[in-house]
Each structure stands twice: as C-alpha cells, then as structure tokens.
Amino acid sequence: MQTGAFMDEDIELLHRVLHERCKELGIVPDSQVGQQLAAQMISLYKRGIRDEKDLKRHFLQVR
C-alpha cells in the first residue's frame, strides 16, 4: 500500500478524473467547489480507491 507522496502517474490520474468531472458539471477546477472535489478524490485515493473507473463512479454521484 502506498504511503506518503504521490507518484507522477497518481497525480496524472487524479488530475484527469478531476478535470473530466469538473467539465461534466460545469465547474472550474481551481474554484472552491473544484478544490473540494479534488480533496474528496484525494481522500478516496488514500483510502485505496485507485482505479480510474472506480474514482469516476464515485464522482458520478457528486452533484
């Protein structure tokens, strides 16, 4: 299990999923709401949800 800093591929995955979801919702990723989504996604990732499809599935429920 990964602890500590994120690897480049982790950051790329999180960035991609966040930007896709923000685009779908019409949210600017650097906005307060975008930052809240990013924090939620990082929390999920740290808890072991690391598959792109699983992350997207969790964020399909976010409105």
Backbone hydrogen bonds, N-H to C=O, Kabsch-Sander energy under -0.5 kcal/mol:
donor,donor_aa,acceptor,acceptor_aa,energy
11,I,7,M,-2.1
12,E,8,D,-2.4
13,L,9,E,-2.0
14,L,10,D,-2.6
15,H,11,I,-2.7
16,R,12,E,-2.4
17,V,13,L,-2.5
18,L,14,L,-2.5
19,H,15,H,-2.6
20,E,16,R,-2.2
21,R,17,V,-2.3
22,C,18,L,-2.8
23,K,19,H,-2.1
24,E,20,E,-2.1
25,L,21,R,-1.9
26,G,22,C,-1.1
26,G,23,K,-0.5
27,I,22,C,-3.0
31,S,28,V,-2.2
34,G,28,V,-0.6
35,Q,31,S,-2.5
36,Q,32,Q,-1.9
37,L,33,V,-2.4
38,A,34,G,-2.3
39,A,35,Q,-2.3
40,Q,36,Q,-2.2
41,M,37,L,-2.6
42,I,38,A,-2.6
43,S,39,A,-2.1
44,L,40,Q,-2.3
45,Y,41,M,-2.6
46,K,42,I,-2.6
47,R,43,S,-1.4
48,G,45,Y,-1.5
49,I,44,L,-2.3
50,R,48,G,-1.3
55,L,51,D,-2.6
56,K,52,E,-2.5
57,R,53,K,-2.3
58,H,54,D,-2.0
59,F,55,L,-1.8
60,L,56,K,-1.1
60,L,57,R,-0.6
61,Q,57,R,-0.6
61,Q,58,H,-0.7
